[in-house]
Amino acid sequence: MSEMNVLYDSPQFYMAEFSGSEGIELVDKSTGRGGYLEGDVAHKLRASLEHLFSDDPSVESVDEFLGHYEALLTNPIVLH
């Protein structure tokens, strides 16, 4: 069983990584859509987030940044 590490959680977005995986799960809570980002997209997202968080950003600015990835969030979130 892989462990989940929450990278970010706000009223609008949730982002997590799983041990043994290079990808990132990103969920837009307001639209109920999510996606699993991997490869170059995940690497670019990680690098951009490291740079963004080095400036102690507001939640609003992080959410605005993550909003640029909304087009990739195509899977509806289904609760069981």
C-alpha angles and dihedrals in degrees: 000000000000123000122237120224115197108220098179138000126180134150088271107032140035123191129182142165128208125223113257092024132099094204134093128221112218123188128187102209094194094059098031092233131124144172143196110237119200142159119020093352092056092045092050091047092051093048092047092048092050089054093044094049092049087074096051094243128201120253088249093056093048091048090049090052093048089049087073087070095054093104088065094053100090104141117095114230110240123192118213 
